[in-house]
């Protein structure tokens, strides 16, 4: 198990395996699409893709309207969980109570990611949130978490719209206005932050691109997409916009203005003189909205925008290393959806997901990327039949059901908690391992794969099995059950999972049936006899194989499989009476057989450990 947790070992294994994944795609077509277009494969999702066909399922998802509002759910959670608090002020949530609203906003996000039927919209919005980055770590957003819920609603509503409309909606978003500080911009010396990042990170990139995403070269040198003069001119365009309800233009503190509607325009604070942006003239005398629209139209028309945006979306959904041909195919649809429309996100997403490279039909491609911590966690929880917590209570509030509760998980990535506008990782990050450099491959998400993040992820999953698993709680003694229910309300999250299907799979491997008595385990002694060890090794190997295929879409590598099975056998052979007094040693003594309850507990321990170990394997970390 220690080996599986070492990030360097994982990276080297991942790198060495890249070519074999490219040559042989082991996952089923349904599983591959589910990992690319949802927050994790489930039996129902895989069945839906099989029934509708890949294109049919994608079209069905693209036709789905937004289901539920993040802002409304954030409000509902506040009213349910602490009904006696005065949550609301004139501009939104009461800032004096807002620290807790961070948890409600986070919980609303996770509920939608885990349970929304519109999984593709949720995944695309997640990708957009890592391109058009905002974060709670910019004052006063940490005191106004409704801003982040409203921003997520904005991305969800535009995920299947037109990229040009998204550009305008985000530019007028109070959340982005505060985060990148163009809110309250005045003529004379306007803040340049959003003006720069709008071009550098959200639309064009630093260097001009060919339609296939390769850099435009002149005399052997890349060509810049914009200049400092362009940044200054665009900053002048972005003057005059402020929060609705602000007591004074440009004021910024936790008490002022609303984040629930777009910013409003103040004519006397706008620079209405002519501007020149990217070589094109914006005439004097325009209104603020006209000025902004003209500037966005100029940026949107740039030839570098389609390949820049297309490559990032491909990276977030399908592969970290798309070929130039793949980028060009998607970019061409971004330019023209077949009906003369530029920036049609539905057409772009459909093309990304149905491309031969995404579907594993290009033998020379590398259709894989690493799971980031959020997708690692969501994939495991959906595999474990995640549901709302069956018992939830916070502070002195009422005992509730139907709550997905997520504070910050502390696993290296929490939605809308990016440390900077550059997201949690950079799209061109290349690990130091030689293989990546030799083959010119990037692995952006690997920058999050630290020893600390891996251990935290494993601990979160351990907590889920210990305190939130219906099957695990069923086999706990009464005194331990009460303690487990108490602890689940004190962890970073509180949900329910159900490992009963896995318990059945394990019992079938051991007994040939799923009667629930784990008869074979009641006959096995400690230490194991040779025949018993051989039998358990074979049975546990079959169970591990099934978990691997269901969770990762592939079989484990031989070395990883051997390591997982050996760890499970070691769990049985470990002396539970070590260090205990004589009475305890007699109770657990050599040759003692398990009671029915102890057999079920042992089985649950094996189930939990198998999922934890398989989830830490290279086969799960790589989305292929």
PLY file of the C-alpha trace (Angstrom):
ply
format ascii 1.0
element vertex 624
property float x
property float y
property float z
element edge 623
property int vertex1
property int vertex2
end_header
0.00 0.00 0.00
2.87 2.38 0.73
4.11 2.00 -2.84
0.70 2.87 -4.26
0.68 6.09 -2.28
4.04 7.42 -3.48
3.49 10.15 -6.08
6.85 9.65 -7.79
6.15 5.93 -8.19
2.75 6.74 -9.64
4.17 9.28 -12.09
6.87 6.95 -13.35
4.34 4.13 -13.75
1.96 6.47 -15.56
4.67 7.69 -17.90
5.91 4.21 -18.79
2.33 3.08 -19.43
1.34 5.91 -21.78
2.34 4.10 -24.97
0.51 0.90 -24.03
-2.68 2.87 -23.33
-2.38 4.52 -26.72
-1.98 1.17 -28.43
-4.65 -0.75 -26.52
-7.66 1.00 -25.02
-8.86 -1.40 -22.35
-11.89 0.53 -21.15
-15.25 0.00 -22.80
-16.51 2.80 -25.08
-19.26 3.56 -22.56
-16.84 3.83 -19.66
-14.48 6.09 -21.59
-17.28 8.49 -22.52
-18.58 8.46 -18.94
-15.19 9.49 -17.55
-14.86 12.26 -20.13
-18.38 13.65 -19.89
-19.46 13.12 -16.28
-18.19 13.15 -12.71
-17.88 9.38 -12.66
-19.24 6.23 -14.25
-22.21 4.49 -12.62
-24.12 1.38 -13.77
-27.14 3.53 -14.69
-24.99 5.96 -16.68
-23.22 3.19 -18.57
-26.57 1.55 -19.33
-27.93 4.88 -20.63
-24.94 5.34 -22.96
-25.33 1.78 -24.26
-29.07 2.29 -24.82
-28.82 5.68 -26.53
-25.50 5.17 -28.29
-22.64 7.57 -27.70
-23.87 10.32 -30.01
-27.46 9.84 -28.86
-26.49 10.17 -25.21
-24.38 13.27 -25.90
-27.25 14.89 -27.85
-29.66 14.01 -25.07
-27.36 15.65 -22.51
-26.90 18.74 -24.70
-30.68 19.10 -24.93
-31.17 19.02 -21.15
-31.95 22.36 -19.49
-30.11 23.47 -16.37
-31.44 21.44 -13.46
-31.47 23.46 -10.26
-29.75 26.63 -9.18
-26.56 26.66 -7.13
-27.63 29.92 -5.53
-31.07 28.62 -4.61
-29.59 25.43 -3.14
-27.10 27.49 -1.11
-30.00 29.48 0.32
-32.03 26.32 1.01
-29.15 24.74 2.91
-28.72 27.82 5.09
-32.41 27.89 5.99
-32.57 24.15 6.65
-29.35 23.65 8.58
-29.55 26.70 10.84
-33.14 27.98 10.65
-32.75 30.39 13.58
-29.96 32.48 12.00
-30.72 35.85 10.41
-29.09 34.96 7.11
-30.09 37.82 4.85
-29.27 41.51 4.54
-30.25 44.08 1.94
-27.64 42.94 -0.60
-27.71 39.18 -0.11
-26.43 37.02 2.70
-25.68 38.68 6.02
-21.87 39.14 5.96
-21.61 38.56 9.72
-22.72 34.94 9.23
-21.08 34.39 5.89
-18.20 32.10 6.97
-20.69 29.26 7.25
-22.17 30.09 3.85
-18.88 28.94 2.31
-19.86 25.43 3.41
-23.37 25.74 2.00
-22.02 26.94 -1.36
-19.49 24.10 -1.46
-22.16 21.55 -0.55
-24.46 22.82 -3.30
-21.63 22.45 -5.82
-20.86 18.87 -4.80
-24.52 17.85 -4.76
-24.91 18.95 -8.38
-21.65 17.30 -9.44
-22.53 13.99 -7.80
-26.25 13.77 -8.43
-27.36 16.02 -11.29
-28.84 14.14 -14.26
-27.20 16.73 -16.52
-23.72 15.39 -15.96
-22.23 16.74 -19.18
-23.30 20.31 -18.38
-21.76 19.96 -14.92
-18.45 18.69 -16.35
-18.26 21.45 -18.96
-19.04 24.10 -16.32
-16.26 22.62 -14.17
-13.88 22.89 -17.12
-14.95 26.50 -17.72
-14.45 27.34 -14.05
-10.81 26.31 -14.47
-10.39 28.53 -17.51
-12.43 31.54 -16.36
-11.04 31.24 -12.84
-12.48 32.97 -9.80
-11.72 32.05 -6.21
-12.95 32.58 -2.70
-9.46 33.73 -1.72
-9.95 37.27 -3.02
-11.42 39.65 -0.42
-14.28 40.15 0.08
-15.43 36.99 -1.75
-14.64 34.84 1.28
-17.37 36.83 3.04
-19.79 36.75 0.13
-19.97 33.12 -0.93
-23.26 33.67 -2.70
-21.09 35.32 -5.37
-19.48 31.96 -6.18
-22.83 30.17 -6.28
-24.15 32.83 -8.66
-21.00 32.54 -10.79
-21.43 28.75 -11.05
-25.02 29.34 -12.18
-23.65 31.68 -14.86
-21.24 29.03 -16.16
-23.93 26.36 -16.10
-26.32 28.55 -18.08
-23.68 29.35 -20.73
-21.97 25.94 -20.88
-24.01 24.94 -23.95
-24.45 28.44 -25.35
-22.13 30.64 -27.39
-18.62 31.47 -26.23
-19.08 35.13 -27.18
-22.09 35.39 -24.85
-20.05 33.74 -22.10
-17.32 36.35 -22.58
-19.79 39.16 -22.02
-21.59 37.52 -19.11
-18.34 36.92 -17.25
-17.07 40.44 -18.01
-20.17 41.87 -16.31
-20.19 39.34 -13.46
-19.74 41.04 -10.08
-17.77 37.99 -8.94
-15.23 38.37 -11.73
-15.35 42.16 -11.38
-14.18 41.87 -7.78
-11.83 38.94 -8.33
-9.85 40.57 -11.14
-10.57 44.11 -9.96
-12.19 45.87 -12.90
-15.18 46.56 -10.67
-15.09 50.29 -9.96
-12.59 51.08 -12.72
-12.25 54.83 -13.36
-10.82 56.84 -16.27
-7.22 57.99 -16.01
-5.52 54.98 -14.46
-7.82 51.96 -14.70
-6.85 48.61 -13.25
-5.40 46.35 -15.97
-5.82 42.99 -14.26
-8.95 41.69 -15.98
-7.99 43.29 -19.29
-4.76 41.29 -19.32
-6.20 37.97 -18.14
-9.19 38.22 -20.47
-6.78 38.00 -23.38
-3.97 35.93 -21.85
-5.90 33.23 -19.99
-9.51 33.28 -21.14
-9.45 33.83 -24.91
-6.19 34.24 -26.84
-3.12 33.14 -24.95
0.27 34.83 -25.09
1.30 33.81 -28.61
-0.64 33.69 -31.86
-1.77 30.22 -32.90
-2.41 28.40 -36.11
-5.77 26.64 -36.46
-4.15 23.41 -35.15
-2.90 25.10 -31.98
0.75 25.27 -33.02
2.41 28.68 -32.62
2.63 31.11 -35.50
6.33 31.63 -36.22
7.98 34.58 -37.95
11.73 34.38 -38.52
11.81 31.45 -36.11
10.12 33.38 -33.30
6.56 33.20 -31.91
4.32 36.22 -32.44
2.62 37.87 -29.46
-1.17 38.01 -29.54
-1.39 41.38 -27.78
0.80 44.19 -26.47
0.87 46.20 -23.29
-0.82 48.98 -25.25
-3.71 46.59 -25.97
-4.00 45.82 -22.25
-4.14 49.54 -21.43
-6.72 50.22 -24.13
-8.93 47.34 -23.01
-8.69 48.54 -19.40
-10.10 51.90 -20.61
-13.02 50.02 -22.16
-13.68 48.39 -18.81
-14.34 51.62 -16.92
-17.68 52.56 -15.38
-18.89 49.19 -14.10
-19.77 48.62 -10.44
-21.81 46.44 -8.11
-25.52 47.19 -8.00
-26.45 48.76 -4.68
-22.95 49.99 -3.87
-23.13 53.01 -1.56
-20.15 54.63 -3.30
-18.73 53.94 -6.75
-15.85 51.46 -6.53
-16.24 50.71 -2.82
-15.27 47.17 -1.93
-15.96 45.51 1.39
-18.10 42.69 2.64
-21.10 44.93 3.35
-21.42 46.68 0.01
-23.21 45.84 -3.21
-24.99 42.76 -4.49
-23.44 39.80 -6.28
-26.77 38.41 -7.47
-27.13 40.46 -10.68
-24.67 41.76 -13.31
-22.70 44.92 -12.61
-24.37 48.22 -13.57
-22.94 51.03 -15.67
-22.13 54.52 -14.34
-21.69 56.86 -17.37
-19.67 59.55 -15.58
-17.03 56.96 -14.60
-16.47 55.75 -18.15
-13.68 56.68 -20.53
-15.69 57.43 -23.67
-12.80 58.52 -25.89
-11.75 56.40 -28.88
-9.56 53.33 -28.33
-7.46 51.04 -30.49
-7.56 47.36 -29.59
-5.61 44.67 -31.45
-5.26 47.00 -34.42
-8.94 47.86 -34.66
-10.60 51.17 -33.85
-13.32 51.61 -31.22
-14.94 55.01 -31.91
-15.50 57.68 -29.30
-18.88 58.44 -27.81
-20.14 54.88 -27.32
-22.04 53.85 -24.22
-20.29 51.54 -21.79
-22.22 48.51 -23.07
-21.45 49.40 -26.70
-17.78 49.92 -25.88
-17.58 46.57 -24.15
-19.41 44.72 -26.89
-17.18 46.20 -29.57
-14.04 45.20 -27.64
-15.32 41.67 -27.06
-16.26 41.34 -30.73
-12.69 42.28 -31.69
-11.21 39.70 -29.31
-13.75 37.05 -30.36
-12.83 37.51 -34.03
-9.12 36.83 -33.49
-7.92 33.67 -35.27
-6.04 32.47 -32.17
-9.17 32.23 -30.02
-10.72 29.03 -31.49
-7.56 26.86 -31.19
-6.67 28.34 -27.79
-10.08 27.61 -26.26
-10.51 24.30 -28.10
-7.22 22.89 -26.84
-8.01 23.78 -23.23
-11.46 22.19 -23.41
-9.96 19.04 -24.95
-7.40 18.93 -22.16
-10.04 19.25 -19.46
-12.38 16.63 -20.93
-10.35 14.11 -22.94
-6.55 14.23 -23.10
-3.67 16.34 -21.86
-1.83 15.82 -25.14
-4.19 16.29 -28.10
-2.64 16.03 -31.52
-2.50 19.12 -33.71
-4.99 17.44 -36.04
-7.46 16.95 -33.16
-7.17 20.60 -32.14
-7.67 21.68 -35.75
-10.81 19.57 -36.17
-12.37 21.08 -33.06
-11.12 24.57 -33.85
-12.72 24.47 -37.29
-16.09 23.70 -35.72
-15.56 26.53 -33.26
-15.05 28.85 -36.25
-18.13 27.51 -38.08
-20.61 25.01 -36.67
-21.80 24.15 -40.17
-24.43 26.88 -40.16
-22.08 29.85 -40.16
-22.10 30.30 -36.36
-18.83 30.96 -34.54
-18.41 29.85 -30.92
-21.30 27.35 -30.72
-20.41 25.44 -27.56
-22.80 22.56 -28.24
-21.14 21.90 -31.58
-17.67 22.24 -30.04
-18.41 19.85 -27.17
-20.03 17.31 -29.47
-16.99 17.43 -31.75
-14.55 17.07 -28.83
-16.30 13.99 -27.48
-17.03 12.24 -30.79
-13.64 12.85 -32.37
-11.80 9.63 -33.33
-9.00 10.61 -30.96
-11.44 10.87 -28.06
-13.05 7.57 -28.95
-9.70 5.77 -29.02
-9.69 5.17 -32.77
-6.41 6.96 -33.49
-3.56 4.49 -32.81
-0.87 7.16 -32.52
-2.74 9.37 -30.07
-2.47 9.49 -26.28
-6.14 9.70 -25.21
-5.54 10.07 -21.51
-5.12 12.55 -18.72
-4.75 12.33 -14.98
-7.66 12.68 -12.65
-7.49 15.80 -10.60
-8.45 15.37 -6.92
-12.05 16.55 -7.44
-12.61 13.99 -10.21
-10.82 11.29 -8.21
-13.17 11.86 -5.29
-16.36 12.23 -7.32
-15.58 9.11 -9.34
-15.08 6.94 -6.26
-18.17 8.31 -4.51
-20.41 7.78 -7.53
-19.02 4.24 -7.83
-20.00 3.72 -4.18
-23.62 4.75 -4.79
-23.33 8.10 -3.05
-26.50 9.58 -1.58
-27.30 12.41 0.84
-26.37 11.83 4.47
-29.03 9.73 6.21
-28.37 11.69 9.39
-26.92 15.17 9.42
-26.69 17.72 12.19
-24.49 20.78 12.39
-23.90 22.93 15.43
-27.19 23.00 17.34
-29.41 22.72 14.31
-32.08 20.10 13.67
-31.38 16.49 12.72
-31.77 16.38 8.95
-31.77 14.00 6.01
-31.25 14.73 2.32
-28.06 16.77 2.81
-24.84 16.44 0.83
-22.38 18.15 3.16
-18.96 19.25 1.90
-16.64 21.68 3.62
-13.18 22.11 2.16
-11.72 18.65 1.64
-8.11 19.81 1.82
-6.98 17.38 -0.89
-5.08 19.88 -3.02
-8.15 21.06 -4.90
-11.54 22.39 -3.84
-13.89 23.99 -6.38
-13.61 27.79 -6.42
-10.66 27.66 -4.01
-7.87 28.11 -6.55
-4.77 29.81 -5.10
-4.56 32.18 -8.09
-6.11 33.11 -11.43
-3.74 30.56 -13.00
-5.94 27.77 -11.61
-4.70 24.83 -9.55
-2.35 23.78 -12.35
-1.06 25.17 -15.65
-2.19 23.52 -18.91
1.38 23.02 -20.15
2.92 21.67 -16.93
5.46 18.93 -17.62
6.65 16.69 -14.75
10.37 16.41 -14.16
10.44 12.66 -14.90
12.58 12.09 -18.00
9.94 10.15 -19.90
7.68 13.19 -20.24
10.47 15.35 -21.61
11.74 12.66 -23.97
8.27 12.23 -25.48
7.22 15.90 -25.30
4.21 15.10 -23.11
2.52 17.25 -20.49
0.61 16.08 -17.41
-0.93 19.25 -15.95
-2.88 17.61 -13.13
0.23 15.83 -11.86
1.35 19.06 -10.20
-1.40 18.38 -7.65
-0.18 14.85 -7.01
1.77 15.46 -3.81
2.28 13.06 -0.95
0.03 15.22 1.21
-2.83 15.29 -1.29
-2.69 11.53 -1.85
-2.75 10.81 1.86
-5.65 13.24 2.37
-7.65 11.63 -0.41
-7.08 8.19 1.09
-8.12 9.53 4.50
-11.35 11.00 3.10
-12.21 7.65 1.56
-11.31 5.88 4.80
-13.69 8.22 6.65
-16.46 7.44 4.18
-16.14 3.70 4.74
-15.78 4.07 8.52
-18.60 6.53 9.25
-20.85 6.85 6.19
-21.21 3.39 4.66
-24.62 1.84 5.27
-23.16 -1.66 5.01
-20.31 -0.84 7.35
-22.58 0.74 9.95
-24.82 -2.34 9.85
-22.01 -4.55 11.17
-20.86 -2.22 13.96
-21.64 -2.96 17.63
-24.11 -0.50 19.14
-21.50 1.43 21.14
-19.32 1.92 18.07
-22.31 2.86 15.92
-23.13 5.86 18.10
-19.51 7.01 17.97
-19.41 6.64 14.18
-22.55 8.76 13.77
-21.00 11.44 15.96
-17.73 11.45 14.02
-19.41 11.71 10.63
-20.80 15.10 11.63
-17.28 16.28 12.49
-15.52 15.30 9.28
-14.88 17.48 6.22
-17.90 15.96 4.50
-21.01 13.96 5.32
-22.79 11.78 2.80
-23.99 8.18 2.61
-22.41 5.43 0.53
-23.52 1.85 0.12
-20.95 -0.90 -0.39
-23.55 -3.70 -0.26
-23.14 -4.53 -3.97
-19.42 -4.96 -3.33
-20.09 -7.08 -0.26
-22.21 -9.33 -2.49
-19.45 -9.53 -5.10
-16.91 -10.48 -2.46
-19.16 -13.14 -0.95
-19.79 -14.65 -4.37
-16.03 -14.84 -4.89
-15.60 -16.49 -1.47
-18.75 -18.64 -1.09
-20.35 -18.81 -4.52
-23.47 -17.08 -3.19
-24.58 -13.78 -1.68
-26.53 -15.06 1.32
-24.83 -12.58 3.69
-23.28 -15.10 6.10
-19.74 -15.19 4.62
-19.66 -18.87 5.48
-16.10 -19.51 4.27
-14.64 -16.79 6.50
-16.24 -18.45 9.52
-14.23 -21.59 8.78
-10.81 -20.01 8.19
-8.23 -20.02 10.94
-5.54 -17.57 11.89
-2.75 -18.05 10.90
-3.78 -19.33 7.48
-3.05 -22.85 6.40
-1.44 -23.20 2.99
-4.63 -24.39 1.29
-6.62 -21.58 2.89
-4.07 -19.01 1.74
-4.24 -20.33 -1.81
-8.03 -20.26 -1.79
-8.22 -16.73 -0.40
-5.56 -15.49 -2.81
-7.59 -16.81 -5.73
-10.97 -15.54 -4.41
-9.66 -12.12 -3.44
-7.89 -11.87 -6.80
-11.22 -12.38 -8.58
-12.82 -9.72 -6.40
-9.99 -7.27 -7.01
-10.33 -7.87 -10.76
-14.04 -7.05 -10.64
-13.51 -3.88 -8.60
-10.73 -2.78 -10.95
-12.85 -3.19 -14.08
-15.87 -1.44 -12.54
-13.92 1.43 -10.99
-11.11 1.99 -13.51
-12.53 0.49 -16.68
-9.43 -1.74 -16.97
-7.67 -4.63 -15.31
-4.84 -3.77 -12.97
-1.27 -4.31 -14.07
0.15 -7.61 -12.84
2.45 -5.98 -10.27
-0.30 -3.73 -8.91
-2.77 -6.63 -8.71
-0.26 -8.77 -6.80
0.43 -5.93 -4.42
-3.26 -5.32 -3.70
-4.05 -9.01 -3.11
-0.98 -9.40 -0.89
-2.09 -6.44 1.20
-5.53 -8.03 1.69
-4.00 -11.38 2.72
-1.70 -9.52 5.11
-4.78 -7.97 6.76
-6.01 -11.45 7.61
-2.68 -12.72 8.89
-2.04 -9.76 11.14
-2.46 -10.75 14.79
-5.35 -8.70 16.21
-4.24 -9.54 19.75
-0.76 -8.08 19.41
0.08 -6.01 22.45
-3.08 -7.02 24.32
-3.40 -8.70 27.69
-3.69 -12.45 28.17
-7.48 -12.47 28.23
-7.60 -10.65 24.92
-4.97 -12.95 23.45
-6.99 -15.98 24.50
-10.09 -14.41 22.93
-8.32 -13.85 19.63
-5.97 -16.80 20.01
-4.36 -19.02 17.41
-6.86 -21.15 15.54
-9.87 -19.07 16.58
-12.63 -18.85 13.98
-14.75 -15.79 13.29
-18.30 -15.32 14.43
-20.89 -14.35 11.77
-20.62 -10.70 12.81
-16.81 -10.81 12.78
-16.87 -12.44 9.34
-19.04 -9.60 8.00
-16.73 -7.05 9.58
-13.70 -8.72 8.01
-15.46 -8.71 4.64
-16.26 -5.01 4.97
-12.64 -4.26 5.85
-11.56 -6.09 2.72
-14.08 -4.22 0.57
-12.95 -0.85 1.93
-9.26 -1.68 1.53
-9.74 -3.01 -2.00
-11.50 0.15 -3.15
-8.90 2.36 -1.45
-6.00 0.49 -3.05
-7.53 0.26 -6.52
-8.41 3.96 -6.36
-4.74 4.71 -5.71
-3.58 2.60 -8.64
-2.28 4.11 -11.89
-5.20 2.51 -13.71
-7.66 4.69 -11.79
-5.60 7.87 -11.77
-5.44 7.88 -15.56
-8.70 8.78 -17.31
-8.51 7.00 -20.66
0 1
1 2
2 3
3 4
4 5
5 6
6 7
7 8
8 9
9 10
10 11
11 12
12 13
13 14
14 15
15 16
16 17
17 18
18 19
19 20
20 21
21 22
22 23
23 24
24 25
25 26
26 27
27 28
28 29
29 30
30 31
31 32
32 33
33 34
34 35
35 36
36 37
37 38
38 39
39 40
40 41
41 42
42 43
43 44
44 45
45 46
46 47
47 48
48 49
49 50
50 51
51 52
52 53
53 54
54 55
55 56
56 57
57 58
58 59
59 60
60 61
61 62
62 63
63 64
64 65
65 66
66 67
67 68
68 69
69 70
70 71
71 72
72 73
73 74
74 75
75 76
76 77
77 78
78 79
79 80
80 81
81 82
82 83
83 84
84 85
85 86
86 87
87 88
88 89
89 90
90 91
91 92
92 93
93 94
94 95
95 96
96 97
97 98
98 99
99 100
100 101
101 102
102 103
103 104
104 105
105 106
106 107
107 108
108 109
109 110
110 111
111 112
112 113
113 114
114 115
115 116
116 117
117 118
118 119
119 120
120 121
121 122
122 123
123 124
124 125
125 126
126 127
127 128
128 129
129 130
130 131
131 132
132 133
133 134
134 135
135 136
136 137
137 138
138 139
139 140
140 141
141 142
142 143
143 144
144 145
145 146
146 147
147 148
148 149
149 150
150 151
151 152
152 153
153 154
154 155
155 156
156 157
157 158
158 159
159 160
160 161
161 162
162 163
163 164
164 165
165 166
166 167
167 168
168 169
169 170
170 171
171 172
172 173
173 174
174 175
175 176
176 177
177 178
178 179
179 180
180 181
181 182
182 183
183 184
184 185
185 186
186 187
187 188
188 189
189 190
190 191
191 192
192 193
193 194
194 195
195 196
196 197
197 198
198 199
199 200
200 201
201 202
202 203
203 204
204 205
205 206
206 207
207 208
208 209
209 210
210 211
211 212
212 213
213 214
214 215
215 216
216 217
217 218
218 219
219 220
220 221
221 222
222 223
223 224
224 225
225 226
226 227
227 228
228 229
229 230
230 231
231 232
232 233
233 234
234 235
235 236
236 237
237 238
238 239
239 240
240 241
241 242
242 243
243 244
244 245
245 246
246 247
247 248
248 249
249 250
250 251
251 252
252 253
253 254
254 255
255 256
256 257
257 258
258 259
259 260
260 261
261 262
262 263
263 264
264 265
265 266
266 267
267 268
268 269
269 270
270 271
271 272
272 273
273 274
274 275
275 276
276 277
277 278
278 279
279 280
280 281
281 282
282 283
283 284
284 285
285 286
286 287
287 288
288 289
289 290
290 291
291 292
292 293
293 294
294 295
295 296
296 297
297 298
298 299
299 300
300 301
301 302
302 303
303 304
304 305
305 306
306 307
307 308
308 309
309 310
310 311
311 312
312 313
313 314
314 315
315 316
316 317
317 318
318 319
319 320
320 321
321 322
322 323
323 324
324 325
325 326
326 327
327 328
328 329
329 330
330 331
331 332
332 333
333 334
334 335
335 336
336 337
337 338
338 339
339 340
340 341
341 342
342 343
343 344
344 345
345 346
346 347
347 348
348 349
349 350
350 351
351 352
352 353
353 354
354 355
355 356
356 357
357 358
358 359
359 360
360 361
361 362
362 363
363 364
364 365
365 366
366 367
367 368
368 369
369 370
370 371
371 372
372 373
373 374
374 375
375 376
376 377
377 378
378 379
379 380
380 381
381 382
382 383
383 384
384 385
385 386
386 387
387 388
388 389
389 390
390 391
391 392
392 393
393 394
394 395
395 396
396 397
397 398
398 399
399 400
400 401
401 402
402 403
403 404
404 405
405 406
406 407
407 408
408 409
409 410
410 411
411 412
412 413
413 414
414 415
415 416
416 417
417 418
418 419
419 420
420 421
421 422
422 423
423 424
424 425
425 426
426 427
427 428
428 429
429 430
430 431
431 432
432 433
433 434
434 435
435 436
436 437
437 438
438 439
439 440
440 441
441 442
442 443
443 444
444 445
445 446
446 447
447 448
448 449
449 450
450 451
451 452
452 453
453 454
454 455
455 456
456 457
457 458
458 459
459 460
460 461
461 462
462 463
463 464
464 465
465 466
466 467
467 468
468 469
469 470
470 471
471 472
472 473
473 474
474 475
475 476
476 477
477 478
478 479
479 480
480 481
481 482
482 483
483 484
484 485
485 486
486 487
487 488
488 489
489 490
490 491
491 492
492 493
493 494
494 495
495 496
496 497
497 498
498 499
499 500
500 501
501 502
502 503
503 504
504 505
505 506
506 507
507 508
508 509
509 510
510 511
511 512
512 513
513 514
514 515
515 516
516 517
517 518
518 519
519 520
520 521
521 522
522 523
523 524
524 525
525 526
526 527
527 528
528 529
529 530
530 531
531 532
532 533
533 534
534 535
535 536
536 537
537 538
538 539
539 540
540 541
541 542
542 543
543 544
544 545
545 546
546 547
547 548
548 549
549 550
550 551
551 552
552 553
553 554
554 555
555 556
556 557
557 558
558 559
559 560
560 561
561 562
562 563
563 564
564 565
565 566
566 567
567 568
568 569
569 570
570 571
571 572
572 573
573 574
574 575
575 576
576 577
577 578
578 579
579 580
580 581
581 582
582 583
583 584
584 585
585 586
586 587
587 588
588 589
589 590
590 591
591 592
592 593
593 594
594 595
595 596
596 597
597 598
598 599
599 600
600 601
601 602
602 603
603 604
604 605
605 606
606 607
607 608
608 609
609 610
610 611
611 612
612 613
613 614
614 615
615 616
616 617
617 618
618 619
619 620
620 621
621 622
622 623
